[in-house]
Amino acid sequence: MASRKNNYSAEEVKIFKRLVSPSKIQDFLNGLRFNFETRGETCQSPRRVLKRGAAHCMEGAMLAAAILEFHGHKPLVMDLKAASRDFDHVVALFRAGGSWGAISKTNHGVLRYREPIYKTLRELALSYFHEYFDDQGRKNLRGYSIPFNLNRFNSLSWRISDEELFEIPAALDDSRHSPLLNLRQIRQLRKADAIEIATGKLVEYKKPR
């Protein structure tokens, strides 16, 4: 178990010890407010997220990865690559019984937690495909990254830094990705229908005015 070697505070260790499973980590993330970046873009360390009590998808994935690492997992995240008209989404990866699952911080009723039932990362990524659409119903998921180990950024103290960590999402975006669709499949995609679009607009936290 990783603990004080990563310079976590006593309070952080107390929180991490309580979150003994991916399911509990997901519940904890759900309880954090969504970071709407109303004062500008952020990429906060897990420590800053805990202090602020809010996170967006990248920050939530980093926090989940840190907690998973505390309990013996590698701190892995995966980028879900969207078409240029949409936003990417980032999840924390974990394995159980030889299968992949994902922890996800999102404000919407879609793109959420995935049970560890997927034999490959491609299967896991594809599980997000049909719910990954925009307000016009266009299905936008196009690819996924290889598992991205946050230990690459230990020199930045990514777990506890008080600085913005924009280098991490930039490197993740530049990492090797695998496509999910070919051009013919993209041309033949059916748009999500009205009830799917309405469902996709359900949110957990309202954006502050």
N, C-alpha and C positions, 0 to 999 in steps of 0.2 A: 504493500500500500504506500503510495506517495503521500507525504504529509508535509512536515515542516521543511523538508529539503527544498521545497518550492517556495519557502518563505510565506506560507499562508498564515494569517492571524489565527488566534484561538477561536474567534467567532466564525471565521470562514471554515476552519476545520470542523467545528460543531455542526455547521450547516451541511457540509459535505458528508459527514458521517451519517447523517440522518437520511440522505438520499441514496439508498443502498441498491437501487435498481433503476434501469432505464425508465420504467413506468413512473417511478417517484420523481425522477429528474424531470420528466415531461410535465407532470403535475405542477412541479415547482415553477418551471418556465411559464406555464399557463397563468400562474398567479402573478407574474411580473407584468407591469404595464407595458404597452407597446411604445417603443421609442419612435416617435414620428419625426424626429430630427427638426423640430420647429426652429431651432437656433443654428441650423447648419448641419452638415454631414458629420457623422461620428463613426468611429470604430473603437469601442471601448474594450478594455481588458475585462476579464471576469470579475476582478476586484471592483472596478468602477461600476460595472453593471449591478453588482450586489449593493453597493453604496447608494446608487441612484434608484434601484428598484424598477428599472425599465430596460428593454432591449429590443433591437430589431433582429432580423433573421441571422445576420452574420454574427452579431454579438451573442445572441442566444446559442448559436451553434458552438461558438468558442467556449462559452460557459459550460454547456453540456459536455463538451470534449474534456474540459478541465476536471469536471466531476467524475466522468467516466475514467479518466486517467488516475484519479485519486483511488479508485476502486480496482485498479489493475489493468484497465484497457489502454490501448494506444489512443492518443488524442487526435482522432481522425475526423475530417469534415469532407463533404462532397458538394460540389457546385452543380446545380441543375441549370443548364444553359438554355436561355430563351431566345426566341427571335428578337431582332434588334428593336422591334416596337414594344417589347415587354421587358420586364426585369428578371434577372436571374434570382434563384432562391438557393440558400445554403442550409444544409442539414448536418448534424453530427451523426457519425456512423458508429454502430456497435455490432458485435457478433454474439450469437447465442446458439448453441447446438449446431455450429457449422453454418448457420444462416445469417443473413444481414438484416438489420433493422435500422431505423432512423429516428432521431429526436429533432423536432422542428419547432422554432418560434415563429409564429405567424399570427396576424391579427384576423385572418379570415377563417371561414368554416372549411376551407380546403387547404391542401399542401401541409398536412399535419403529421402526427406521429405514425410510424409504420412498425408493425409487429415484426419480430425477427423470423420471418418465414420465407425470405427470398434467397435463393441459392446463389445468385450472381448480382453484381451491382447493376447490370443492365435490367434485370427483372425488377429490382428495387426502383430504379429510375423510371421505368415504364409504368409503375404503379401510380405515378403522379400525372401521367400524360393526359388523361381525359378530363381532369379537373383543372388543368393548367391553361386557362383561356382568359381573354381580356373582356372588356365590357361590350365589345362587338361580337363576341362569341368565337373569335379566332383562336384556334388551338396552337399554342406557341412554344411548347417544350421541344427542344431540338437536340440536346445532347447532355452528357454528364461527364464529370471529371473523374480521374483516377482518385483513389483515397489520398487525401492531402494531409500529411502529418504535421501538426502544428509545432512539433519539436524543432522544425527547421528555423523557428523564430525564437529559440531560447535566448539568443543574444539580445533580443528586444524585451526580455522579461514579459512575454505576452500574457502570462497569467495574472500579474499584479501591477503592471505598468500604469502610471498616471498619465501617460502620453497617448495621443491618438495613434492607432496602429494600422494606418491605411496601407502600409506595405503588404500586409497579409492578404486582404481581398484582391489587391493588384496582382500578387503572385498567384493566387488561386485562379483568377481569371485567365492568367497566361499559362497555366498548367495544361498538361495534355488532356484533351477531352475526346470522347468517342461519340459519334453521331447516333441518333436513334431512328432517323428517317432518311430515306433517299428523296430526290427531287420529285419523282413521280408520286410517291406517297404524300408529299407535302401538297402537291397540286390537287390531290383528290380528297383532301380533308373536308369533312362536313363541319359546319359551325355548330357550336353548342346552341341549344334552343333556349327559348325565353325563360322557362322555369329553371334551367340550369344556371343561366346568367343571374337570375334573381337570387338563387341559393348561394351563388358565389359571392354575392355582395354582403352576406351576413358577416358581421364583425364582432369581435370580442370586446374591444375598447374603442370608444368614440374619439375621433381626433379633436384635440382641444381647439377652441375658436381663438 
